[in-house]
Amino acid sequence: MAVEKACRRCRYVSTGADKCPACGSDDLTENWAGFVIIINPDKSEFTQLIEAKMAGKYALRIK
C-alpha cells in the first residue's frame, strides 16, 4: 500500500510520490493530520488562505 505524504511547502497530499506534483518540492513528510479536498480552486475562498493553486487533497496540519 502506498503512503500518502504531504508537501511541507504547499501542503498538497500525494500518494507514492518522491516530488510534489503541485509545486515540485521534494520536502515531503508522512507526519501530517487533517485534510481538505479542493474541487474548484478558482471559486473557493479557502484556497486563497492556503494558497492552493490546483484541485486536490491538502493537509491542514503538518508536523
C-alpha positions as a Markdown table, in Angstrom:
| # | Residue | x | y | z |
|---|---|---|---|---|
| 1 | Met | 0.0 | 0.0 | 0.0 |
| 2 | Ala | 1.4 | 3.4 | -1.0 |
| 3 | Val | 1.9 | 6.0 | 1.7 |
| 4 | Glu | 0.3 | 9.4 | 1.5 |
| 5 | Lys | 2.8 | 12.3 | 2.0 |
| 6 | Ala | 2.2 | 16.0 | 2.4 |
| 7 | Cys | 4.4 | 18.7 | 0.9 |
| 8 | Arg | 5.8 | 21.0 | 3.6 |
| 9 | Arg | 5.9 | 23.9 | 1.1 |
| 10 | Cys | 2.4 | 23.8 | -0.3 |
| 11 | Arg | 0.5 | 21.2 | 1.8 |
| 12 | Tyr | -0.5 | 19.1 | -1.2 |
| 13 | Val | -1.0 | 15.4 | -0.3 |
| 14 | Ser | 0.2 | 12.9 | -2.8 |
| 15 | Thr | 0.4 | 9.1 | -2.8 |
| 16 | Gly | 3.6 | 7.3 | -3.5 |
| 17 | Ala | 5.4 | 10.3 | -5.0 |
| 18 | Asp | 9.0 | 11.5 | -4.4 |
| 19 | Lys | 8.3 | 15.0 | -5.5 |
| 20 | Cys | 5.2 | 17.2 | -5.0 |
| 21 | Pro | 3.1 | 17.2 | -8.2 |
| 22 | Ala | 1.8 | 20.7 | -7.3 |
| 23 | Cys | 5.0 | 22.7 | -6.6 |
| 24 | Gly | 7.9 | 20.3 | -7.5 |
| 25 | Ser | 9.4 | 20.3 | -4.0 |
| 26 | Asp | 11.0 | 17.2 | -2.6 |
| 27 | Asp | 10.3 | 18.2 | 1.0 |
| 28 | Leu | 7.6 | 15.6 | 1.8 |
| 29 | Thr | 6.5 | 14.2 | 5.1 |
| 30 | Glu | 4.3 | 11.4 | 6.3 |
| 31 | Asn | 3.7 | 13.2 | 9.6 |
| 32 | Trp | 0.5 | 15.3 | 8.9 |
| 33 | Ala | -3.0 | 15.5 | 10.2 |
| 34 | Gly | -6.4 | 16.5 | 8.8 |
| 35 | Phe | -7.2 | 17.3 | 5.2 |
| 36 | Val | -9.4 | 19.3 | 2.9 |
| 37 | Ile | -10.3 | 18.4 | -0.6 |
| 38 | Ile | -10.4 | 21.3 | -3.0 |
| 39 | Ile | -12.6 | 20.7 | -6.1 |
| 40 | Asn | -12.7 | 24.2 | -7.7 |
| 41 | Pro | -9.8 | 26.3 | -6.5 |
| 42 | Asp | -10.9 | 29.4 | -8.6 |
| 43 | Lys | -14.2 | 29.8 | -6.7 |
| 44 | Ser | -13.0 | 28.9 | -3.2 |
| 45 | Glu | -12.1 | 31.5 | -0.5 |
| 46 | Phe | -10.3 | 28.8 | 1.5 |
| 47 | Thr | -7.8 | 28.2 | -1.4 |
| 48 | Gln | -6.7 | 31.8 | -1.0 |
| 49 | Leu | -5.9 | 31.2 | 2.7 |
| 50 | Ile | -3.7 | 28.2 | 2.0 |
| 51 | Glu | -2.6 | 29.4 | -1.4 |
| 52 | Ala | -3.7 | 26.3 | -3.3 |
| 53 | Lys | -3.3 | 26.5 | -7.0 |
| 54 | Met | -4.8 | 23.2 | -8.2 |
| 55 | Ala | -7.6 | 20.9 | -7.2 |
| 56 | Gly | -6.7 | 18.0 | -4.9 |
| 57 | Lys | -6.2 | 17.0 | -1.3 |
| 58 | Tyr | -4.4 | 19.4 | 1.1 |
| 59 | Ala | -3.1 | 18.8 | 4.6 |
| 60 | Leu | -4.4 | 21.0 | 7.4 |
| 61 | Arg | -1.6 | 20.4 | 9.9 |
| 62 | Ile | 2.0 | 19.4 | 9.1 |
| 63 | Lys | 4.1 | 18.2 | 12.0 |
